[in-house]
């Protein structure tokens, strides 16, 4: 049994120690905004925050996550009022939308550490894959949020 604090709420999770956090979030806790993509920490669809750092939840175990502050897309702003969520809408970022929760979580971690990122900062931090190729709109939305425009 593990105690996971997800979006400020404590959950007792009965799971094997090596279960990926992704499955505890989705299947046990029932928060389905975090997506499964590749399962090997390459695509970033499963990105959440662990103690404020972007992490690929498919490669972090339940045991490693216990005692840490976990934030999912649902916890970023339940009302959709986070500057990045507003910028994503303003810049019409998503095409299919599947990767967008992970993209937004990666961008939120970036802005938390670099409130005014350069294009190079964005390129370095945003390693999530978008199969639709929305990268230019993602970059624009990050700049929009950083500049407080949305």
Secondary structure, DSSP 4 states (H G I P E B T S, - for coil): -EEEEETTEEEEE---TTSBHHHIIIIII---SSPPS-SSSSS-TTEEEETTEEEETTSSBHHHHTTSEEE-HHHH-TTS-SHHHHHHHHTT--SS-TTHHHHHHHHHHHHHH-TT--HHHHHHH-----TT--HHHHHHHHHHHHTT--
